């Protein structure tokens, strides 16, 4: 039976606040999904918090040793919020107990009931790492008592990497720098380590396995000096990982030249100069083809567009 150590960085949030509701919903969803997967996976739910944050341990979670370092360990910042060092969170999960895979999700990401069963299924297919993009559902929900209603929401897509799964043994190969959770690029740093070191990585962008309350796509995270810290760390990690990159491991590498470069240029999780340099230097490499499960005619694709425009919204 496959073993997952699922770690979440919890933090204090007022009851009824957006963050408070999101954390409570996420934690309850994880407990439900663990119970559903009892016959398929051994799941350890792990919570880790800052040493100076007196946050209660969620029911059903094991408490990891508190985090001593934060972004404040690396400079003086206008905002004195103690943002956790991402590497410290992952390493704590790795030594918490025996595991085949480490699972990281942001504290506000809820999971569907079959989440861990599907992780076990992906593990059985030989994937040593994978990422799952979340769905976005309306912000009208107010608590975990509405989880069944939340499950019913199809939601909208999102490009963010907030559910990351990888074989525990890979962690010792990673170069994570000192990126901190809560600011852009910490998840992107892990993604690029997966591109570099995983042999059979998959990115799932169309699965309904996780969700986030709220439809907002773009949000201001942190202050400019915190953003600069993570940006600087990300670029240093890219430089260190570059010799390990193979173009065929990157999403979109087998798409037509201008299509893939448009996607890499417009997607904020890629550093385009790096992708351009890598692609041009490895143009002759064989690339993994995408599997097309159901081909559709241009007429059917046009109908999809029309239906999205003329369909009525939910009445509840």
C-alpha positions as CSV (number, residue, x, y, z in Angstrom):
1,X,0.0,0.0,0.0
2,X,1.4,3.4,-1.0
3,X,2.3,5.8,1.8
4,X,1.7,9.5,1.6
5,X,3.0,12.2,4.0
6,X,0.7,15.2,3.3
7,X,2.0,18.4,4.9
8,X,0.1,21.6,5.3
9,X,1.6,24.9,6.7
10,X,-1.1,26.1,9.1
11,X,-1.3,29.6,10.6
12,X,-3.5,31.7,12.9
13,X,-6.6,33.2,11.2
14,X,-9.7,34.8,12.9
15,X,-12.7,32.5,12.9
16,X,-15.0,33.5,10.0
17,X,-12.3,35.2,8.1
18,X,-11.5,34.2,4.5
19,X,-8.3,32.4,5.6
20,X,-10.0,30.8,8.6
21,X,-12.9,29.4,6.6
22,X,-10.5,28.1,3.9
23,X,-8.2,26.3,6.3
24,X,-11.2,24.7,8.2
25,X,-12.7,23.5,4.9
26,X,-9.4,22.2,3.6
27,X,-8.6,20.3,6.8
28,X,-12.1,18.6,7.0
29,X,-11.8,17.7,3.3
30,X,-8.5,16.0,3.9
31,X,-9.9,14.0,6.8
32,X,-12.8,12.8,4.7
33,X,-10.6,11.9,1.8
34,X,-8.2,10.0,4.1
35,X,-11.1,7.9,5.4
36,X,-12.3,7.2,1.8
37,X,-8.9,5.9,0.8
38,X,-8.3,3.5,3.7
39,X,-8.2,0.6,1.4
40,X,-5.9,2.2,-1.2
41,X,-3.3,4.3,0.6
42,X,-1.7,5.0,4.0
43,X,-2.1,8.7,4.5
44,X,-0.4,10.7,7.3
45,X,-1.9,14.2,7.7
46,X,0.9,16.6,8.9
47,X,0.6,20.1,10.2
48,X,3.5,22.5,10.7
49,X,3.4,26.1,12.0
50,X,5.8,28.9,12.9
51,X,7.4,28.6,16.3
52,X,5.9,32.0,17.3
53,X,2.4,31.2,16.0
54,X,0.1,29.7,18.7
55,X,-2.3,27.9,16.3
56,X,-4.3,24.9,17.5
57,X,-3.5,21.5,16.0
58,X,-6.3,20.4,13.6
59,X,-8.1,17.2,14.6
60,X,-6.6,14.1,12.9
61,X,-3.3,15.8,12.1
62,X,0.1,15.0,13.5
63,X,2.1,18.1,14.8
64,X,5.5,18.6,13.2
65,X,8.3,20.4,15.1
66,X,7.7,24.2,14.8
67,X,9.5,26.2,12.1
68,X,12.3,28.3,13.5
69,X,13.4,30.1,10.3
70,X,11.3,32.5,8.2
71,X,11.9,35.1,5.5
72,X,13.1,37.4,8.3
73,X,16.2,35.2,8.6
74,X,17.3,36.6,5.2
75,X,17.0,40.4,5.5
76,X,15.0,43.3,6.8
77,X,11.5,43.6,5.4
78,X,8.8,46.3,5.7
79,X,6.2,43.6,6.6
80,X,7.5,41.6,9.6
81,X,5.2,38.6,8.8
82,X,7.2,35.4,9.5
83,X,6.7,33.7,6.1
84,X,8.0,30.0,6.3
85,X,11.0,28.8,4.3
86,X,9.6,26.2,1.9
87,X,12.5,23.8,2.1
88,X,12.1,23.6,5.9
89,X,8.4,22.5,5.5
90,X,9.3,19.8,2.9
91,X,12.2,18.4,4.9
92,X,10.1,18.2,8.0
93,X,7.5,16.2,6.1
94,X,10.2,13.8,4.8
95,X,11.5,12.9,8.3
96,X,8.1,12.8,10.0
97,X,7.7,9.0,9.3
98,X,8.1,6.4,6.5
99,X,6.6,7.5,3.2
100,X,6.7,6.8,-0.5
101,X,5.5,10.3,-1.5
102,X,5.4,13.7,0.0
103,X,2.2,15.7,-0.7
104,X,2.2,19.5,-0.3
105,X,-0.9,21.6,-0.6
106,X,-1.4,25.2,0.3
107,X,-3.4,25.7,3.5
108,X,-6.4,27.0,1.6
109,X,-6.7,24.1,-0.9
110,X,-9.5,21.6,-0.3
111,X,-9.5,18.1,-1.8
112,X,-12.2,16.0,-3.3
113,X,-13.3,12.7,-1.5
114,X,-11.4,10.5,-4.0
115,X,-8.2,12.6,-3.9
116,X,-5.9,10.1,-2.2
117,X,-7.3,7.2,-4.1
118,X,-6.4,9.0,-7.3
119,X,-2.9,9.8,-6.0
120,X,-2.5,6.1,-5.3
121,X,-3.7,5.4,-8.9
122,X,-1.1,7.8,-10.3
123,X,1.6,6.2,-8.2
124,X,0.6,2.8,-9.5
125,X,1.2,4.1,-13.1
126,X,4.8,4.8,-12.2
127,X,4.7,8.6,-12.0
128,X,7.4,9.7,-9.6
129,X,6.0,13.3,-9.4
130,X,2.9,15.1,-10.4
131,X,1.2,18.4,-10.0
132,X,-2.6,19.0,-9.9
133,X,-4.1,22.4,-10.8
134,X,-7.0,23.4,-8.6
135,X,-10.6,24.4,-9.5
136,X,-12.1,27.7,-8.3
137,X,-15.5,27.7,-6.8
138,X,-17.8,30.6,-5.8
139,X,-16.9,32.5,-2.6
140,X,-20.4,32.2,-1.1
141,X,-19.5,29.2,1.1
142,X,-19.0,29.9,4.8
143,X,-17.8,26.7,6.4
144,X,-16.9,23.0,6.3
145,X,-20.6,22.1,7.0
146,X,-21.2,23.0,3.3
147,X,-18.5,20.6,1.9
148,X,-21.1,18.4,0.1
149,X,-22.3,21.5,-1.8
150,X,-18.8,22.5,-2.6
151,X,-18.1,19.1,-4.1
152,X,-21.1,19.6,-6.4
153,X,-19.5,22.8,-7.9
154,X,-17.7,22.2,-11.2
155,X,-15.8,25.4,-10.7
156,X,-13.4,27.2,-13.0
157,X,-9.8,26.3,-14.0
158,X,-6.6,27.8,-12.6
159,X,-3.0,27.7,-13.6
160,X,-1.5,27.8,-10.1
161,X,0.6,24.9,-8.7
162,X,-0.8,24.4,-5.2
163,X,-0.9,20.6,-5.1
164,X,2.5,19.0,-5.6
165,X,3.3,15.3,-5.1
166,X,6.7,13.7,-5.5
167,X,8.6,10.6,-4.4
168,X,10.3,11.2,-1.0
169,X,13.6,10.0,-2.3
170,X,13.8,12.8,-4.8
171,X,14.0,15.5,-2.1
172,X,17.7,15.0,-1.5
173,X,18.3,15.9,-5.1
174,X,16.4,19.2,-5.0
175,X,17.8,22.7,-5.0
176,X,15.2,24.8,-3.3
177,X,17.1,27.9,-2.2
178,X,15.4,30.1,0.5
179,X,12.1,30.8,-1.2
180,X,9.3,31.4,1.3
181,X,5.6,30.3,1.3
182,X,3.0,33.0,0.7
183,X,4.9,34.8,-2.1
184,X,5.0,34.0,-5.8
185,X,7.7,31.5,-7.1
186,X,8.0,29.1,-4.1
187,X,5.8,26.6,-5.8
188,X,7.5,27.3,-9.2
189,X,10.8,26.5,-7.6
190,X,9.5,23.0,-6.7
191,X,8.0,22.6,-10.1
192,X,11.3,23.2,-11.8
193,X,13.0,20.7,-9.5
194,X,10.4,18.2,-10.6
195,X,11.2,19.0,-14.3
196,X,14.9,18.6,-13.5
197,X,14.9,15.4,-11.4
198,X,11.7,13.4,-11.8
199,X,11.9,10.8,-14.5
200,X,8.2,10.4,-15.0
201,X,6.5,13.7,-14.1
202,X,2.9,14.6,-15.1
203,X,1.1,17.9,-14.9
204,X,-2.7,17.5,-14.5
205,X,-4.5,20.7,-15.5
206,X,-8.0,19.4,-16.1
207,X,-8.8,17.2,-13.1
208,X,-11.5,17.9,-10.5
209,X,-9.5,16.8,-7.5
210,X,-8.8,20.0,-5.6
211,X,-10.6,23.3,-5.2
212,X,-10.3,26.8,-3.7
213,X,-13.1,29.0,-2.4
214,X,-13.2,32.1,-4.5
215,X,-13.0,32.8,-8.2
216,X,-10.2,35.4,-8.1
217,X,-7.4,34.7,-10.5
218,X,-4.9,37.5,-9.6
219,X,-4.2,38.7,-6.1
220,X,-1.5,40.8,-4.5
221,X,0.6,38.5,-2.4
222,X,3.1,40.2,0.0
223,X,5.1,43.4,-0.4
224,X,7.6,44.3,-3.1
225,X,10.7,43.5,-1.0
226,X,9.3,40.0,-0.2
227,X,8.5,39.5,-3.9
228,X,12.1,40.5,-4.8
229,X,13.5,38.0,-2.3
230,X,11.6,35.1,-3.8
231,X,12.3,36.3,-7.4
232,X,16.0,36.4,-6.6
233,X,16.0,33.0,-5.1
234,X,14.0,31.5,-8.0
235,X,16.5,32.8,-10.5
236,X,19.4,31.4,-8.5
237,X,17.7,28.0,-8.4
238,X,17.1,28.1,-12.2
239,X,20.7,28.7,-12.8
240,X,21.7,25.7,-10.6
241,X,19.1,23.4,-12.2
242,X,19.7,24.4,-15.8
243,X,22.3,21.6,-16.5
244,X,19.7,19.0,-15.4
245,X,16.9,20.3,-17.7
246,X,15.7,18.2,-20.7
247,X,13.2,20.0,-22.9
248,X,11.0,17.0,-23.3
249,X,10.1,17.0,-19.6
250,X,8.5,20.5,-19.8
251,X,4.8,21.0,-20.5
252,X,4.1,21.9,-24.1
253,X,7.5,20.8,-25.4
254,X,6.0,18.8,-28.3
255,X,3.5,21.5,-29.3
256,X,4.2,23.5,-32.5
257,X,7.1,26.0,-32.1
258,X,5.1,29.2,-31.9
259,X,2.3,27.7,-29.8
260,X,4.6,26.4,-27.1
261,X,6.6,29.6,-27.0
262,X,3.5,31.6,-26.7
263,X,2.4,29.5,-23.8
264,X,5.8,29.7,-22.0
265,X,5.9,33.4,-22.6
266,X,2.4,34.1,-21.2
267,X,2.5,31.7,-18.4
268,X,3.9,33.4,-15.3
269,X,5.3,30.1,-13.9
270,X,8.0,30.0,-16.6
271,X,11.1,32.1,-17.0
272,X,10.8,32.7,-20.7
273,X,14.5,33.5,-21.4
274,X,15.4,30.2,-19.8
275,X,12.8,28.3,-21.9
276,X,13.9,30.0,-25.1
277,X,17.6,29.1,-24.5
278,X,16.7,25.5,-23.5
279,X,14.4,24.9,-26.4
280,X,16.9,26.2,-29.0
281,X,19.8,24.3,-27.5
282,X,17.8,21.0,-27.6
283,X,15.7,21.3,-30.7
284,X,16.8,17.9,-31.9
285,X,15.7,16.0,-28.9
286,X,12.7,13.6,-29.2
287,X,9.7,14.9,-27.2
288,X,6.9,13.1,-25.5
289,X,3.7,13.4,-27.4
290,X,0.5,14.3,-25.7
291,X,-2.3,11.7,-25.6
292,X,-5.5,12.9,-27.3
293,X,-8.3,10.9,-25.7
294,X,-11.1,12.3,-27.9
295,X,-10.6,14.2,-31.1
296,X,-13.2,16.8,-31.9
297,X,-14.0,18.5,-35.2
298,X,-13.8,22.2,-35.7
299,X,-17.6,22.3,-35.6
300,X,-17.7,20.6,-32.2
301,X,-15.1,23.1,-30.9
302,X,-17.2,25.9,-32.1
303,X,-20.3,24.5,-30.5
304,X,-18.3,24.4,-27.2
305,X,-17.7,28.1,-27.5
306,X,-21.3,28.9,-28.3
307,X,-22.7,26.7,-25.5
308,X,-20.5,28.5,-22.9
309,X,-22.0,31.8,-24.2
310,X,-25.6,30.9,-24.3
311,X,-25.9,28.5,-21.3
312,X,-27.8,29.9,-18.3
313,X,-25.9,30.3,-15.0
314,X,-26.9,28.3,-11.9
315,X,-30.0,29.6,-10.1
316,X,-28.6,28.9,-6.7
